[in-house]
Amino acid sequence: MSFGKGAMETLTDYMYLIIAIVVGGLMFYFVAHYSGLFGNTQDDYVYGNRDFVSERIALEIKNCWERHRGGLDPNSDICLDLRVNATQPFTEASVTKFLDCKLIPNNKCVDGNCSFCTSNSFEDRDKVGWDVKSRSAVLEITYSGYERKIMVRELAPPSQ
């Protein structure tokens, strides 16, 4: 069986087409995976020890608080759903250690002493609500316009 000149040119054209499709697919994958354009990024997941997870949750609380003008926004909002898989239990008190208490006071913790976290700028010095029990869960970080505080609550265990 012999191939003529036309068959070889056609085969080469198909190879270029296949390579272009593969390269385009890889580009789409990287844009979709890392840009957050489609809502599924590594930024929505945190894994590590108590301090690492607590610091990340505190950062997300701070970002949510800033987005809502430091408690002045009357509108409630879901700021972030965060998948957490901690190697050690974390608590409201461990998260509060990483808060800037002058900007986001949180002097009443459900599971520890947070009396150190106060601010003269706020009458109500408990600006973080907490309803998290497990160390592996999907957490919802929301801003409550009615209460003027950030709420952190457990939605569900993370799916594997």
Contacts in CASP RR format, 6 or more apart in sequence:
PFRMAT RR
TARGET T0000
AUTHOR 0000-0000-0000
METHOD contacts of the structure
MODEL  1
MSFGKGAMETLTDYMYLIIAIVVGGLMFYFVAHYSGLFGNTQDDYVYGNR
DFVSERIALEIKNCWERHRGGLDPNSDICLDLRVNATQPFTEASVTKFLD
CKLIPNNKCVDGNCSFCTSNSFEDRDKVGWDVKSRSAVLEITYSGYERKI
MVRELAPPSQ
3 11 0 8 1.000
31 37 0 8 1.000
32 38 0 8 1.000
32 40 0 8 1.000
33 40 0 8 1.000
33 41 0 8 1.000
34 41 0 8 1.000
34 42 0 8 1.000
35 41 0 8 1.000
36 43 0 8 1.000
44 80 0 8 1.000
44 81 0 8 1.000
44 82 0 8 1.000
44 83 0 8 1.000
45 82 0 8 1.000
45 83 0 8 1.000
45 85 0 8 1.000
46 52 0 8 1.000
46 53 0 8 1.000
46 56 0 8 1.000
46 57 0 8 1.000
46 82 0 8 1.000
46 83 0 8 1.000
46 84 0 8 1.000
46 85 0 8 1.000
47 53 0 8 1.000
47 84 0 8 1.000
47 85 0 8 1.000
47 86 0 8 1.000
47 87 0 8 1.000
48 85 0 8 1.000
48 86 0 8 1.000
48 87 0 8 1.000
49 86 0 8 1.000
49 87 0 8 1.000
49 88 0 8 1.000
50 86 0 8 1.000
50 87 0 8 1.000
50 88 0 8 1.000
50 89 0 8 1.000
50 90 0 8 1.000
50 94 0 8 1.000
51 94 0 8 1.000
53 84 0 8 1.000
53 86 0 8 1.000
53 90 0 8 1.000
53 135 0 8 1.000
54 90 0 8 1.000
54 94 0 8 1.000
54 95 0 8 1.000
54 97 0 8 1.000
54 98 0 8 1.000
55 98 0 8 1.000
56 82 0 8 1.000
57 82 0 8 1.000
57 84 0 8 1.000
57 90 0 8 1.000
57 95 0 8 1.000
57 98 0 8 1.000
57 139 0 8 1.000
57 141 0 8 1.000
57 152 0 8 1.000
58 95 0 8 1.000
58 96 0 8 1.000
58 97 0 8 1.000
58 98 0 8 1.000
58 99 0 8 1.000
59 98 0 8 1.000
60 79 0 8 1.000
60 80 0 8 1.000
60 82 0 8 1.000
60 141 0 8 1.000
61 95 0 8 1.000
61 99 0 8 1.000
61 104 0 8 1.000
61 128 0 8 1.000
61 141 0 8 1.000
61 150 0 8 1.000
61 152 0 8 1.000
62 99 0 8 1.000
62 100 0 8 1.000
62 103 0 8 1.000
62 104 0 8 1.000
63 79 0 8 1.000
63 80 0 8 1.000
64 77 0 8 1.000
64 79 0 8 1.000
64 80 0 8 1.000
64 141 0 8 1.000
64 142 0 8 1.000
64 143 0 8 1.000
64 150 0 8 1.000
65 71 0 8 1.000
65 103 0 8 1.000
65 104 0 8 1.000
65 127 0 8 1.000
65 143 0 8 1.000
65 150 0 8 1.000
67 77 0 8 1.000
67 79 0 8 1.000
67 143 0 8 1.000
68 75 0 8 1.000
68 77 0 8 1.000
68 143 0 8 1.000
68 145 0 8 1.000
70 103 0 8 1.000
70 104 0 8 1.000
71 127 0 8 1.000
71 143 0 8 1.000
71 145 0 8 1.000
71 148 0 8 1.000
71 149 0 8 1.000
72 148 0 8 1.000
73 143 0 8 1.000
73 145 0 8 1.000
74 145 0 8 1.000
75 145 0 8 1.000
76 142 0 8 1.000
76 143 0 8 1.000
76 144 0 8 1.000
76 145 0 8 1.000
76 146 0 8 1.000
77 142 0 8 1.000
77 143 0 8 1.000
78 140 0 8 1.000
78 141 0 8 1.000
78 142 0 8 1.000
79 141 0 8 1.000
79 142 0 8 1.000
79 143 0 8 1.000
79 150 0 8 1.000
80 140 0 8 1.000
80 141 0 8 1.000
81 138 0 8 1.000
81 139 0 8 1.000
81 140 0 8 1.000
81 141 0 8 1.000
81 155 0 8 1.000
82 138 0 8 1.000
82 139 0 8 1.000
82 140 0 8 1.000
82 141 0 8 1.000
83 137 0 8 1.000
83 138 0 8 1.000
83 139 0 8 1.000
83 158 0 8 1.000
84 135 0 8 1.000
84 136 0 8 1.000
84 137 0 8 1.000
84 138 0 8 1.000
84 139 0 8 1.000
84 158 0 8 1.000
85 135 0 8 1.000
85 136 0 8 1.000
85 158 0 8 1.000
86 135 0 8 1.000
86 136 0 8 1.000
87 135 0 8 1.000
88 135 0 8 1.000
89 135 0 8 1.000
90 132 0 8 1.000
90 135 0 8 1.000
91 109 0 8 1.000
91 110 0 8 1.000
91 111 0 8 1.000
91 112 0 8 1.000
92 106 0 8 1.000
92 109 0 8 1.000
92 110 0 8 1.000
92 111 0 8 1.000
92 112 0 8 1.000
92 114 0 8 1.000
92 128 0 8 1.000
92 129 0 8 1.000
92 130 0 8 1.000
92 132 0 8 1.000
92 152 0 8 1.000
93 109 0 8 1.000
93 111 0 8 1.000
93 112 0 8 1.000
93 113 0 8 1.000
93 114 0 8 1.000
95 128 0 8 1.000
95 130 0 8 1.000
95 152 0 8 1.000
96 106 0 8 1.000
96 109 0 8 1.000
96 114 0 8 1.000
96 117 0 8 1.000
96 128 0 8 1.000
99 106 0 8 1.000
99 117 0 8 1.000
99 128 0 8 1.000
101 116 0 8 1.000
101 117 0 8 1.000
101 118 0 8 1.000
101 119 0 8 1.000
102 119 0 8 1.000
102 121 0 8 1.000
103 119 0 8 1.000
104 119 0 8 1.000
104 127 0 8 1.000
104 128 0 8 1.000
104 150 0 8 1.000
105 117 0 8 1.000
105 118 0 8 1.000
105 119 0 8 1.000
105 121 0 8 1.000
105 122 0 8 1.000
105 125 0 8 1.000
105 126 0 8 1.000
105 127 0 8 1.000
106 114 0 8 1.000
106 117 0 8 1.000
106 125 0 8 1.000
106 126 0 8 1.000
106 127 0 8 1.000
106 128 0 8 1.000
106 129 0 8 1.000
107 114 0 8 1.000
107 115 0 8 1.000
107 116 0 8 1.000
107 117 0 8 1.000
107 118 0 8 1.000
107 125 0 8 1.000
107 126 0 8 1.000
108 114 0 8 1.000
108 125 0 8 1.000
108 126 0 8 1.000
109 130 0 8 1.000
110 130 0 8 1.000
110 131 0 8 1.000
111 130 0 8 1.000
117 125 0 8 1.000
118 125 0 8 1.000
119 125 0 8 1.000
124 148 0 8 1.000
124 149 0 8 1.000
126 149 0 8 1.000
127 148 0 8 1.000
127 149 0 8 1.000
127 150 0 8 1.000
128 149 0 8 1.000
128 150 0 8 1.000
128 151 0 8 1.000
128 152 0 8 1.000
129 149 0 8 1.000
129 150 0 8 1.000
129 151 0 8 1.000
129 152 0 8 1.000
130 152 0 8 1.000
130 153 0 8 1.000
131 151 0 8 1.000
131 152 0 8 1.000
131 153 0 8 1.000
131 154 0 8 1.000
132 139 0 8 1.000
132 152 0 8 1.000
132 153 0 8 1.000
132 154 0 8 1.000
133 154 0 8 1.000
134 154 0 8 1.000
134 157 0 8 1.000
136 157 0 8 1.000
136 158 0 8 1.000
137 154 0 8 1.000
137 155 0 8 1.000
137 156 0 8 1.000
137 157 0 8 1.000
137 158 0 8 1.000
138 154 0 8 1.000
138 155 0 8 1.000
138 156 0 8 1.000
138 157 0 8 1.000
138 158 0 8 1.000
139 152 0 8 1.000
139 153 0 8 1.000
139 154 0 8 1.000
139 155 0 8 1.000
140 151 0 8 1.000
140 152 0 8 1.000
140 153 0 8 1.000
140 154 0 8 1.000
140 155 0 8 1.000
141 150 0 8 1.000
141 151 0 8 1.000
141 152 0 8 1.000
142 150 0 8 1.000
142 151 0 8 1.000
142 153 0 8 1.000
143 149 0 8 1.000
143 150 0 8 1.000
143 151 0 8 1.000
144 150 0 8 1.000
144 151 0 8 1.000
END
